[in-house]
Amino acid sequence: MSQVQPVRGTHDILPEEGRRHRHVVETAREQAERYGFGEIATPIFEFTEVFQRTMGDTSDVVTKEMYTFKDRGDEQITLRPEYTAGIARAFISGGLRQELPLKFFGSGPMFRYERPQKGRLRQFHQIDAEILGVAEPQADIEVVALGADILAALGLADRVRLEINTLGDPESRTAYRQALVAYFGQHSEKLSQDSRARLERNPLRILDSKDPGDRELIPDAPRLGDYLNQHSADFYAEVRAGLEAIGIDFVHNERLVRGLDYYTHTAYEFVTDELGAQGAVIAGGRYDGLIEALGGPPTPGIGWAGGIERLVMMIGEVPTPRRPVAVIPIGDDARLPALSLAQELRRAGHVVELGFRGNLTKRLKRANKLGARAAVLLGEDELARSGATLRDLDSGEQREVALEELAEALQHYLAAT
């Protein structure tokens, strides 16, 4: 190993940041449980075909960003770049059709080979929510509401805005696609190389282009709303009415699209202006054709993914961990009794730090550094009386307590922390 450094685009999550990560995930999990979502965990790698068929052969993720390799069995394997494809595969391979509707919540690491920047890593983490088997707009409303409640529980409700759009049904999308091909085809010489490649296969993705030349053409491109049939317009109207009924504000963004053909109807993002270019903290859409594209039965679906690192960057103070109790043996004869006592107190629900070495002064200094609430001093005299000295590290007061009463005496400190 030439360098003992993390791979570019990855980083270590040390305890303080880990506490914030955990707060995001646990907050999201708690909100998801209120909506009846069950937790799912899929493998972090799948056969490459799972992502090729669900994300599209022409997508940047598939063509430029996936971590793909052959394993020792000569199978083509890809580290997951997102969660939805794996959940769709699990639905098919697990034979879950008879259990519809299904609501899943998941969290974990994803992998994309991208240029590392603020809020974007090559190994990153997401929370994810999916509803399968519900074609009605109520699923769209519910999954968006879950995202809004998670952000509110994290204290971010007034620092994000919800942008939504409709992609229409397949009939509407076909008409719109034809209009885009006709428009951009007239200006093909001005399109970037990537957008020229997308023109026939995936013209909606041109609307997502960051190329300056493409951006000049996009404002005059046809608008999807002009090509919606009545069913699509009614579906979108019902989604908006539902969000309004439950008090969720939103902004209609007619340029918010999803390029792949299996996406239909609602697309949405919760975005912030605090993270620069990486403004979306939760993004999703309806994908009624995805499971069928993967070889499964026709199954409507809708979901979203949220970036944990981005949310961690935004949240304020998170609940501090409970302050520990320090168990401090005094003398060699007290070491084993202290070890036994520490285990007993942990099983009673206390956070316990048992110093590994040092005299009484050093151990007390370490206890204070750790923010311990109380210290239990166990020496020869205390052991002879089957007791321990309990010291309040905030006030300095101390008293002797019988060992059999110690766990109960510490309940005061447990409640206080």
Secondary structure as GFF3:
##gff-version 3
##sequence-region A 1 417
A	DSSP	alpha_helix	15	34	.	.	.	ID=ss1
A	DSSP	beta_strand	38	39	.	.	.	ID=ss2
A	DSSP	beta_strand	45	47	.	.	.	ID=ss3
A	DSSP	alpha_helix	48	55	.	.	.	ID=ss4
A	DSSP	alpha_helix	60	60	.	.	.	ID=ss5
A	DSSP	pi_helix	61	65	.	.	.	ID=ss6
A	DSSP	beta_strand	68	70	.	.	.	ID=ss7
A	DSSP	beta_strand	76	79	.	.	.	ID=ss8
A	DSSP	alpha_helix	84	93	.	.	.	ID=ss9
A	DSSP	three_ten_helix	97	99	.	.	.	ID=ss10
A	DSSP	beta_strand	102	111	.	.	.	ID=ss11
A	DSSP	beta_strand	123	132	.	.	.	ID=ss12
A	DSSP	alpha_helix	137	153	.	.	.	ID=ss13
A	DSSP	three_ten_helix	157	159	.	.	.	ID=ss14
A	DSSP	beta_strand	161	166	.	.	.	ID=ss15
A	DSSP	alpha_helix	170	186	.	.	.	ID=ss16
A	DSSP	three_ten_helix	188	190	.	.	.	ID=ss17
A	DSSP	alpha_helix	193	201	.	.	.	ID=ss18
A	DSSP	three_ten_helix	203	208	.	.	.	ID=ss19
A	DSSP	alpha_helix	212	217	.	.	.	ID=ss20
A	DSSP	three_ten_helix	218	220	.	.	.	ID=ss21
A	DSSP	three_ten_helix	224	227	.	.	.	ID=ss22
A	DSSP	alpha_helix	230	245	.	.	.	ID=ss23
A	DSSP	beta_strand	251	252	.	.	.	ID=ss24
A	DSSP	beta_strand	264	271	.	.	.	ID=ss25
A	DSSP	beta_strand	280	286	.	.	.	ID=ss26
A	DSSP	alpha_helix	290	293	.	.	.	ID=ss27
A	DSSP	beta_strand	301	307	.	.	.	ID=ss28
A	DSSP	alpha_helix	308	314	.	.	.	ID=ss29
A	DSSP	beta_strand	325	329	.	.	.	ID=ss30
A	DSSP	three_ten_helix	332	334	.	.	.	ID=ss31
A	DSSP	alpha_helix	335	347	.	.	.	ID=ss32
A	DSSP	beta_strand	352	354	.	.	.	ID=ss33
A	DSSP	alpha_helix	360	369	.	.	.	ID=ss34
A	DSSP	beta_strand	374	378	.	.	.	ID=ss35
A	DSSP	alpha_helix	380	384	.	.	.	ID=ss36
A	DSSP	beta_strand	387	392	.	.	.	ID=ss37
A	DSSP	beta_strand	398	402	.	.	.	ID=ss38
A	DSSP	alpha_helix	403	409	.	.	.	ID=ss39
A	DSSP	alpha_helix	411	416	.	.	.	ID=ss40
###
